[in-house]
Amino acid sequence: QVQLVESGGGLVQPGGSLRLSCAASGALFSQYVVAWYRQAPGKESEYVALITGGGNSLYSDSAKGRFTISRDNAQNTVWLQMDSLKPEDTAVYYCNAYRMLGDENDEYWGPGTQVTVSS
């Protein structure tokens, strides 16, 4: 069982930066791929970035070049550094951790943290 808690959201002006954290409890965190998703009001959930246990990362087109995902398995934490923020980045950001156990998907979600980009 893994519990995830996001933090670091808030209100920031366009062009500003925020650093989101995803803290995980439970063992074997390094076995999980961790991803960030976001959901804006009235819109579907959108994938932002992911990082494997070994530190390989992938980004959505909207995040590429502006966001950086990183992790420290010893601290059971994943971060999302968000720079050059735009109003369209406003959303609730969710942390997701998953791994495959045989044919089953072992998956967990955090409660989310609100990011608002506005002047």
Secondary structure, DSSP 8 states (H G I E B T S, - for coil): --EEEEE--EEE-TT--EEEEEEEESS-GGGSEEEEEEE-TTS--EEEEEE-TTS-EEE-TTTTTTEEEEEETTTTEEEEEE-S--GGG-EEEEEEEEEEETTEEEEEE---EEEEE--
